[in-house]
Amino acid sequence: MAVNTTWADSSTCPFCGDELASPGAGFVDHIRENDDCESEHEQWRENLAGDLAGEWAG
């Protein structure tokens, strides 16, 4: 699964390209329902957290 690093369309998942019900809650629901996207999201968060000082709450 390739990550879209230029997530220009918030109505689609940046990990799989599927259309989301909504950009906010729809994304959260989508990654909870899709193991591959949830795994990619967690990896993305870990990579991002390593680049930021301190803990990131997002």
C-alpha positions as CSV (number, residue, x, y, z in Angstrom):
1,M,0.0,0.0,0.0
2,A,1.5,3.3,-1.0
3,V,1.1,6.5,1.0
4,N,0.0,9.6,-0.8
5,T,2.4,12.1,0.7
6,T,0.7,15.0,-1.1
7,W,-2.8,14.3,0.4
8,A,-4.5,17.0,-1.6
9,D,-8.0,15.5,-1.5
10,S,-9.3,15.1,2.0
11,S,-12.3,13.2,0.7
12,T,-10.1,10.2,-0.1
13,C,-7.9,8.0,2.1
14,P,-4.2,8.8,1.6
15,F,-3.3,5.2,2.2
16,C,-5.6,3.3,-0.2
17,G,-7.4,6.1,-2.2
18,D,-10.9,5.0,-1.2
19,E,-13.6,7.7,-0.9
20,L,-14.3,8.8,2.7
21,A,-17.8,9.6,4.1
22,S,-16.3,12.8,5.4
23,P,-12.7,14.3,5.8
24,G,-12.7,14.2,9.6
25,A,-14.8,11.5,11.3
26,G,-15.1,9.6,8.0
27,F,-11.3,9.2,8.0
28,V,-11.2,8.0,11.6
29,D,-14.0,5.5,10.9
30,H,-12.3,4.3,7.7
31,I,-9.0,3.5,9.4
32,R,-10.8,1.7,12.3
33,E,-12.6,-0.4,9.7
34,N,-9.6,-1.1,7.5
35,D,-6.7,-2.9,9.1
36,D,-4.2,-2.1,6.3
37,C,-5.0,1.6,6.4
38,E,-4.9,1.6,10.2
39,S,-1.5,0.0,10.1
40,E,-0.2,2.5,7.6
41,H,-1.6,5.4,9.6
42,E,0.1,4.1,12.8
43,Q,3.4,3.8,10.9
44,W,3.0,7.3,9.5
45,R,2.3,8.6,13.1
46,E,5.4,6.8,14.4
47,N,7.5,8.3,11.6
48,L,6.1,11.8,12.2
49,A,6.5,11.6,16.0
50,G,10.2,10.8,15.5
51,D,10.6,14.0,13.6
52,L,9.0,16.2,16.3
53,A,10.4,17.2,19.6
54,G,8.2,16.0,22.5
55,E,4.9,14.1,22.2
56,W,2.5,14.9,19.4
57,A,-1.2,14.8,20.4
58,G,-2.5,14.5,16.9
